[in-house]
Amino acid sequence: MATMADVARSAGVSIATVSHVLNDTRPVLPHTRQAVLDAVEELGYTPNTLARSLVTARTRSIGLAVSAISNPYFTEILQGVEAAALEHGYSLLIADPHDDPAHERKIVQLLHERRVEGMIAAPSPEPGELLAYLRRHRVPAVFLDRLVGPPTDDSPPLFDQVCAESTEPTAGLVTHLSGLGHRRIGLVAGLPGLSTTTERITGYRLGLAASGLPFDERILVHGDSEAAGAERATAELLRLGSRPTALITANNAMTIGALRALQSHGLSVPGDIALCCFDDFAWADLFSPRLTAVSQPSRDIGARAVRMLLDRLADPDRPTRTERLPCTFVHRTSCGCPEERNPS
């Protein structure tokens, strides 16, 4: 295995110069830099990142704590985080908190003990222990998808955070369905305590008000952000004497659960009940009917989280901020609208 000394001999420079090129710690003349890079390529030299971290006190690694990594939405966020991290020379250490506050605190500590330079996390519904640990140990961190509110309404957030808009897009789904004549529009909401759940319920109620429809708490149920919970919650709605004629599901996993419940009750979409969902996913266009959805910029959220973390590492004292990225309404046919035909 080639060593740094082998690279230095091949390039005709000192070991210190090789180190400066590889670690970008001092300006080096362009032709000298290229000679070093050519020698690295020719010899197949691989830097010892562990040794480098001991010298520089930097690991160039980021901890990522995200639940439900198998969910396509979070998978795309992960892809955005990974691409942005690699672009800036960082590696990822990934763990799943399973939306359990105690486990969340434990894995964040484990990632911190692995000397990650910063943390990106989607907080659980009860993030008190997480917040306490990050603040006590002064860990640079960014929250994504799920926000943690500031101590008071007029103060900045405790940590940098980035998410998609939730309130207005959900309201838009309600007004779209009401515009099609629906008066009983149900919502399968997510796990209580999550900011995404709260904001989508707010959007749902705003959409009802904008449509002149009353709020009926009986047709707002919680699917707890997962398929099995949504299947149970949807079945509850279908047992009502006056069940909804349209349904909104608040994430993609719950859309699957709701569809299972509708199928098991012999109901068709949109013939018996219209359906719109928050979260688009790769195969939503392959369902019959095709799913009308709100699409979140998941990869952009992941990439933005990395850039915010790098900004924090470069300037630890900068003010914290919250960024919200816009969503896109994807109009298909599960809402009851006819298939749009391409002009011939």
JOZI-V828344 format. One record per backbone hydrogen bond with DSSP energy under -1.0 kcal/mol. CO is the residue of the C=O (numbers start at 0). NH is the residue of the N-H. If there is no record, write none. Layout:
# JOZI-V828344
CO,NH  CO,NH
This chain:
# JOZI-V828344
2,6  3,7  4,8  5,9  6,10  7,11  7,12  13,17  14,18  15,19  16,20  17,21  18,22  19,23  19,24  28,32  29,33  30,34  31,35  32,36  33,37  34,38  35,39  36,40  37,41  38,42  39,43  39,44  46,48  47,51  48,52  49,53  50,54  51,55  52,56  59,90  60,116  61,92  62,119  63,94  64,121  67,70  70,74  71,75  72,76  73,77  74,78  75,79  76,80  77,81  78,82  79,83  80,84  81,85  82,86  83,87  84,89  85,88  90,61  92,63  94,65  96,99  99,103  100,104  101,105  102,106  103,107  104,108  105,109  106,110  107,111  108,112  109,113  110,115  111,114  117,62  118,141  119,64  120,143  126,130  127,131  128,132  129,133  130,134  131,135  132,136  133,138  139,118  141,120  142,161  143,145  151,154  159,142  160,322  161,144  162,324  165,169  166,170  167,171  168,172  169,173  170,174  171,175  172,176  173,177  174,178  176,181  177,180  183,244  183,245  185,247  186,220  187,249  188,222  190,193  193,197  194,198  195,199  196,200  197,201  198,202  199,203  200,204  201,205  202,206  203,207  204,208  205,209  206,210  207,212  208,211  215,218  216,219  218,186  220,188  222,225  225,229  226,230  227,231  228,232  229,233  230,234  231,235  232,236  233,237  236,239  244,273  245,185  246,275  247,187  248,277  250,254  251,255  252,256  253,257  254,258  255,259  256,260  257,261  258,262  259,263  260,264  261,266  262,265  267,271  267,272  273,246  275,248  276,293  280,283  282,285  283,290  289,332  289,333  291,276  292,329  293,278  294,327  295,297  296,300  297,301  298,302  299,303  300,304  301,305  302,306  303,307  304,308  305,309  306,310  307,311  308,312  309,313  310,314  314,317  320,160  322,162  324,164  327,294  329,292  332,335  333,274
